[in-house]
Amino acid sequence: MTTETSSPHAPVVDTTRSPYARLRPVGVGDVEVHDAFWQPRLDRNREQTIPAQHEQCETTGALTNFRRAAGHTPGEPFHGMYYSDSDVYKWAEAASWSLASTDDRAVAERLAEVIRLFEAAQDGEGYLNTYFSVDRVAERWTDLVVRHEMYCIGHLTQAAVAHFRATGSRALLDVAERACGHIEARFAPGDVPGTCGHPCLEMALVELYRATGDERWLRLAVWQLDSRGMGVLNGSEYLLDHARLRDQSFVTGHAVRALYLYAAAADVVLETGDEELSAVVDRLWADLSRHKTAVTGGVGARWDGEAFGDAYELPDRAYNETCAAIAHIFLAWRLLLRTGDGAYRDAVETALYNGVLPGLSQSGTEFFYQNPLADEGRHRRSPWFTCACCPPNIARLLASLPGYVYTTSDEGLWVQLYVGNSARVRLPDGSSVGVELSCGLPWEGTVQLRLTPVEAREFSVFLPVPAWAGEATVRVGEEVVTPERRSGYLVLTRTWQPGDEVRLDFTMPVRQIGTHPRVAAGHRRVAVTRGPLVYCVEQSDHADAAVADLRLAGEETWRPEFAADLLGGVVTLHTTGSALKVDEDEPLHRPYVPAEPLPTRPAEITAVPYYAWANREAGPMRVFLPLLP
């Protein structure tokens, strides 16, 4: 791990020189995770998930497609979906971020081999897409609506930037710059409108600009954004082409496409200060967060089109694609970097624990594409999918997670995620600070921070107080202090001496969360949460009552208990509620009787973290529990 550099080692979103960013990154390679909850998951991602996904790319033919495009396998047919290149690119990004944290020779060698395939498959003009490389050359760029050519290059470029930042090698970056140069020549900014049915390239171009300093890529990103609403994509609302992005006022369309587009707009604002675009992003975020986000941070309610629904359309069996939760994090993180507002940090945390983690099995080798809040036992994880966007998306996010733990500003050091780690952080004034953080999250609200500046220095430390936190107590050494609260953070400003320690304790009450009255599926129902985690009930824990029959009075006292041998070690929640006495022979429909009491009996209810569901025998699951009349 790099400890003495003048810039962050492998930042994920590099706002180091972004003139309109309040916060700057601390790189993946600057943070060494040693956290009881997260370290096993990051290790499993490196040791199990990334190798298994490489094997999937091999067995499904996605890697063979690159050999075919390079001329290594004459006569070989194309395999899989026309956008399968992107699966390999996301895998390469995950592998690259992993190398920023660990010197894993097996991963490095496998990645180097794959990069050589990319180089060999690229043609002399910079074009790279294995679906069109051999027998569909005449069809290139003829279907921007469907064929995902720019989308794939977006993922190539994101992988290239990650690899460059993690290793210092330009091998993959050169491939990406040639590919982006080809797009620039074909769709010249200010001349030929061009944008993709699936956004991704826009975000990637801004990050390529940040990595290289070449303003061509920022101009091309802006042109991509401004090409929407010009009819390039047939005016499709699903593809966000129904209006100029600058005129859009509500979140709509395919959820992942939309949030990738909005995240790119937020990136452009960080670089240009475009006030019109900034207002648009804020307006869209307000609609997303107030009307269209599940309690888990999941987004995109409709199975039809993997799309956003109307305001308050948040059914139990919402689609909530794993990729959409990741895109939600991407957007929230960029807004956090611009503003320093803890509400965006809270959104990142909620989506991470409850929108993304459920997408991954305990083994690290099976995945959810959709994340409904209720199920009858038929929804199970899979090792791969025909459309395999989610598995490598999870892998790249987890591999980059150390880069989301801290940020800095002119004022000092900001903790963003409570993840146990050791870090060496360089503040914007050039001073170096060693940081040791240990914590009990997500099970206990204890945080300890040890600071080791090279010499005594005054700066501020920002500690997030999440919306779910109860009463907080802060100590510096043995002294209880009352820090300023600002936008969701406790701010401690003082002259820090080497070895100074901060302890933060906050209560983690169990909360029963209701919904807005207009959420039809939430009427007289509550979700149970504790700390950053949303909980659910599974049939596995309720032998004496059907999950569908469980009821709460709304005033229950829940007892947290740590179960070391359950689901990898979790805090379970227990209470005494009720179960309906159901007569199976009762008519399905009958005349309504006002205030008719429901026959019930006492029932012990056990809730487990939603991220861990479907890791045992198949059976019904519920996040929201009905209240008795």
PECOR-V215577 format. One record per residue. PHI is phi as a letter, one per 40 degrees, with the letter a starting at -180 (NA if undefined). BURIAL is I if it has 24 or more other ideal C-beta (glycine too) atoms within 12 Angstrom, else O. D_CENTER is the distance of its C-alpha to the mean C-alpha in Angstrom with 1 decimal. Layout:
phi = (PHI:PHI)
burial = (BURIAL:BURIAL)
d_center = (D_CENTER:D_CENTER)
//
This chain:
phi = (NA:c:b:b:b:c:b:c:c:g:c:c:b:c:c:d:b:c:c:b:c:c:b:b:c:b:c:d:c:c:b:b:c:a:b:c:c:c:c:d:c:c:c:c:c:c:c:b:c:c:c:c:c:c:c:c:c:c:c:c:g:c:c:c:d:c:c:c:c:c:g:c:b:d:g:c:c:c:b:g:c:c:b:c:d:c:c:c:c:c:c:c:c:d:c:c:c:c:c:c:c:b:c:c:c:c:c:c:c:c:c:c:c:c:c:c:c:d:d:c:c:c:c:c:c:g:c:a:a:c:c:b:c:b:b:b:d:c:c:d:g:c:a:c:c:b:c:g:c:c:d:c:c:d:c:d:c:c:c:c:c:c:c:c:c:c:b:g:c:c:d:c:c:c:c:c:c:c:c:c:c:c:c:c:c:c:b:c:d:g:b:b:d:a:a:b:d:b:d:i:d:c:d:c:c:c:c:c:d:c:c:b:g:c:c:d:c:c:c:c:c:c:c:c:c:c:c:c:g:b:g:d:b:g:g:c:c:d:c:g:b:c:a:d:d:c:b:c:b:a:c:a:g:c:c:c:d:c:c:c:c:c:c:c:c:c:c:c:c:c:c:b:g:d:c:c:c:c:c:c:c:c:c:c:c:c:c:c:c:c:b:b:b:c:c:c:g:c:a:g:c:c:c:c:g:f:b:c:c:c:d:g:c:b:c:d:c:c:c:f:d:d:c:c:c:c:c:d:c:d:c:c:c:c:c:c:c:c:b:g:c:c:c:c:d:c:c:d:c:c:c:c:c:b:b:b:d:d:c:b:c:c:c:g:b:b:a:c:c:b:b:c:c:a:a:b:h:c:c:b:c:b:c:a:b:d:c:b:c:c:d:c:c:c:c:c:c:c:c:c:d:d:c:b:c:b:b:b:a:d:c:i:b:b:c:b:b:c:b:c:a:b:a:b:b:b:c:d:c:g:c:b:b:c:b:b:b:b:a:b:c:c:c:b:c:b:b:b:b:b:b:b:c:d:a:d:a:c:a:b:b:b:b:c:b:c:c:c:c:c:c:b:b:b:b:b:g:c:c:c:b:b:c:c:b:a:f:g:b:c:b:b:b:a:c:c:c:d:g:c:b:b:b:b:b:b:c:b:c:c:b:b:b:c:b:d:d:c:c:d:c:c:c:f:a:b:b:b:b:a:f:c:c:c:b:a:b:b:c:d:c:b:c:b:a:c:d:c:c:c:b:b:c:g:b:c:b:c:b:c:a:c:b:c:c:b:f:g:g:a:c:c:b:b:a:b:b:b:b:c:c:b:c:c:c:c:d:c:b:a:c:c:b:d:f:c:c:c:c:b:b:c:a:c:b:b:b:b:d:d:c:c:c:g:b:b:c:c:i:c:a:a:c:c:b:c:c:c:c)
burial = (I:I:O:O:O:O:I:I:I:I:I:I:I:I:I:I:O:I:O:I:I:I:I:I:I:I:I:I:I:I:I:I:I:I:I:I:I:I:I:O:I:I:I:I:I:I:I:I:I:I:I:I:I:I:O:I:I:I:O:I:I:I:I:I:I:I:I:I:I:I:O:O:O:O:O:O:O:I:I:I:I:I:I:I:I:I:I:I:I:I:I:I:I:I:I:I:I:I:I:I:I:I:O:I:O:O:I:I:O:I:I:O:I:I:I:O:I:I:I:O:I:I:I:O:O:I:I:I:I:I:I:I:I:I:O:O:O:O:O:I:I:O:O:I:I:O:I:I:I:I:I:I:I:I:I:I:I:I:I:I:I:I:I:I:I:I:I:O:O:O:I:I:I:I:I:I:I:I:I:I:I:I:I:I:O:I:I:O:I:O:O:O:I:I:I:I:I:I:I:I:I:I:I:I:I:I:I:I:I:I:I:I:O:O:O:O:I:I:I:I:I:I:I:I:I:I:I:I:I:I:O:I:I:O:O:I:O:I:I:I:I:O:O:I:I:I:O:I:O:I:I:I:I:I:I:I:I:I:I:I:I:I:I:I:I:I:I:I:I:I:I:I:O:I:O:O:I:I:O:I:I:I:O:I:I:O:I:I:I:O:I:I:I:I:I:I:I:I:I:I:I:I:O:O:O:I:I:I:I:O:O:I:I:I:I:I:I:I:I:I:I:I:I:I:I:I:I:I:I:I:I:I:I:I:I:I:I:I:I:I:I:I:I:I:I:I:I:I:I:I:I:I:I:I:I:I:I:I:I:I:I:I:O:I:I:I:I:I:I:I:I:I:I:I:I:O:O:O:I:O:I:O:I:I:I:O:I:I:I:I:I:I:I:I:I:I:I:I:I:I:I:I:I:I:I:I:I:I:I:O:I:I:I:I:I:I:I:I:I:I:I:I:I:I:I:I:I:I:O:O:I:I:I:I:I:I:I:I:I:I:I:I:I:I:I:I:I:I:I:I:I:I:I:O:O:O:I:O:I:I:I:I:I:I:I:I:O:I:I:O:O:I:I:I:I:I:O:O:O:O:O:O:I:O:O:O:O:I:I:I:I:I:O:O:O:I:O:O:O:I:I:I:I:I:I:I:O:I:O:I:I:I:I:O:I:O:O:O:I:O:I:I:O:O:I:I:I:I:I:I:I:I:I:I:I:I:I:I:I:I:I:I:O:O:I:I:I:I:I:I:I:I:I:O:O:I:O:I:O:I:O:O:O:O:O:O:I:I:O:I:I:I:I:I:I:O:I:I:I:I:O:O:O:O:O:O:O:O:O:O:O:O:O:O:O:O:O:O:O:O:O:O:I:I:I:I:I:I:I:I:I:I:I:I:I:O:O:O:I:I:I:I:I:I:I:I:I:I:O)
d_center = (24.0:25.3:26.7:29.0:27.6:28.0:24.5:21.2:20.8:17.9:15.8:12.4:13.2:16.9:18.5:21.5:23.8:22.1:24.9:23.1:20.3:21.2:18.9:18.9:16.7:17.6:17.0:15.5:19.2:20.4:18.7:20.0:18.2:20.8:19.2:20.6:17.4:14.9:17.5:18.5:15.0:14.6:18.2:17.8:15.0:17.6:20.6:19.8:16.6:17.1:20.9:20.6:18.4:21.0:23.6:22.1:22.0:25.7:26.9:25.4:27.1:24.2:25.6:29.1:28.4:28.1:31.4:32.9:32.0:33.4:36.6:36.4:36.8:39.3:39.5:36.1:34.5:30.9:28.5:25.7:23.9:24.6:21.0:20.9:21.0:17.3:16.7:18.8:17.3:13.7:15.6:17.5:14.5:13.3:17.0:17.4:14.9:16.5:19.8:18.9:18.9:21.7:24.7:24.3:27.1:26.3:22.9:24.5:27.4:25.4:23.2:26.4:27.9:25.1:25.3:29.1:28.5:26.5:29.3:31.9:30.4:30.2:33.3:35.5:34.2:30.6:29.6:27.2:26.2:27.7:28.2:30.7:32.0:35.0:36.4:34.6:35.2:36.9:33.9:31.6:30.1:32.0:29.2:26.4:25.4:24.6:24.7:21.5:23.4:21.6:18.1:19.1:20.4:17.2:15.4:18.6:18.5:15.0:16.3:19.5:18.3:16.3:19.6:21.8:20.1:20.0:23.5:25.4:26.5:26.8:27.3:24.1:23.9:27.4:26.4:23.6:25.9:28.6:26.4:25.2:28.9:30.0:27.7:29.1:32.6:32.1:30.4:32.0:30.5:33.0:34.8:33.1:30.3:27.5:23.9:21.9:21.3:17.7:16.2:14.5:17.6:17.7:14.6:16.0:19.5:18.7:17.2:20.3:22.5:21.1:21.8:25.2:26.5:27.8:27.7:28.2:24.5:23.7:26.6:25.3:21.9:23.7:26.0:23.3:22.0:25.6:26.6:24.7:27.3:30.1:30.5:29.0:26.9:29.8:28.6:26.0:24.0:21.7:21.0:21.1:24.5:26.5:26.9:26.3:22.9:24.8:26.5:23.7:23.5:21.3:18.0:19.1:18.9:16.5:13.1:11.0:14.0:14.3:11.0:11.3:14.8:14.3:11.9:14.8:17.3:15.8:16.1:19.7:20.5:19.6:22.2:24.8:24.8:25.3:26.1:26.3:22.8:21.5:23.2:21.7:18.1:19.1:20.8:18.0:15.6:18.5:18.9:15.3:15.2:18.9:19.4:16.5:13.8:14.4:15.1:12.1:9.7:9.9:11.3:13.9:16.8:19.2:19.8:22.1:20.2:16.7:17.2:17.2:20.3:22.7:22.2:22.0:21.7:19.5:21.3:21.0:20.5:17.8:15.9:12.3:11.0:8.1:7.4:7.7:5.2:2.6:5.6:6.1:4.1:6.2:9.0:9.2:9.2:11.9:13.8:13.9:15.3:17.9:19.0:18.4:18.0:16.6:15.6:12.6:11.9:12.4:9.9:7.1:9.0:9.6:6.4:5.6:9.3:10.1:7.7:6.1:9.2:11.7:10.9:12.6:16.3:18.1:19.6:16.5:18.1:17.5:14.6:14.0:13.5:14.1:13.6:16.8:18.0:21.4:22.9:26.4:25.6:25.2:21.4:20.7:18.3:19.5:19.7:18.9:19.2:21.5:18.5:16.3:13.2:10.7:12.2:12.0:8.5:7.7:10.5:9.6:6.4:8.7:11.6:10.4:9.5:13.1:12.6:10.6:13.5:16.1:17.2:20.8:23.0:26.7:27.1:25.6:22.8:19.7:17.9:14.3:13.1:16.0:15.8:19.3:20.1:22.8:22.3:24.6:23.6:25.6:26.0:26.8:30.5:30.4:31.0:29.3:28.0:27.3:24.9:24.8:22.5:22.9:21.7:22.0:18.6:17.3:20.9:23.1:22.9:24.5:23.4:25.8:25.6:28.2:28.8:31.0:31.7:34.2:36.6:36.8:34.8:33.9:30.3:27.9:25.2:22.5:21.3:18.8:20.4:17.7:19.0:19.5:21.7:25.5:28.2:27.4:30.0:29.8:32.2:33.0:35.2:37.3:37.3:35.5:34.3:33.1:30.6:29.8:26.9:25.1:22.1:20.5:21.6:24.8:26.5:29.0:31.2:33.9:35.5:33.6:35.7:34.7:33.8:33.1:31.0:29.0:28.4:26.3:26.8:25.4:26.2:23.6:25.5:24.7:23.9:24.7:22.6:24.2:23.2:24.8:28.2:27.2:24.6:27.1:25.2:24.9:28.7:30.1:27.1:24.8:21.7:22.1:19.7:20.3:18.5:14.7:15.2:16.1:19.0:20.7:24.2:25.0:28.4:28.6:29.4:31.9:34.9:37.2:35.3:33.1:29.6:30.5:33.5:31.9:32.5:32.0:34.4:31.8:33.4:32.6:32.3:29.5:30.2:27.4:28.4:26.8:27.3:27.1:28.0:25.6:22.3:22.0:23.1:21.9:23.3:24.7:26.1:29.6:31.9:34.9:34.4:36.2:36.3:38.1:41.4:41.0:44.0:42.9:46.0:45.3:45.1:41.8:43.0:45.6:47.0:44.9:46.6:45.6:44.5:45.1:43.9:41.6:43.2:40.9:41.2:39.5:36.5:34.4:30.7:28.1:24.3:21.7:18.0:16.2:13.7:17.0:18.7:20.4:21.2:24.8:27.4:26.4:27.2:26.3:23.4:22.9:20.5:22.9:26.5:29.5:31.9:35.6:37.8)
//
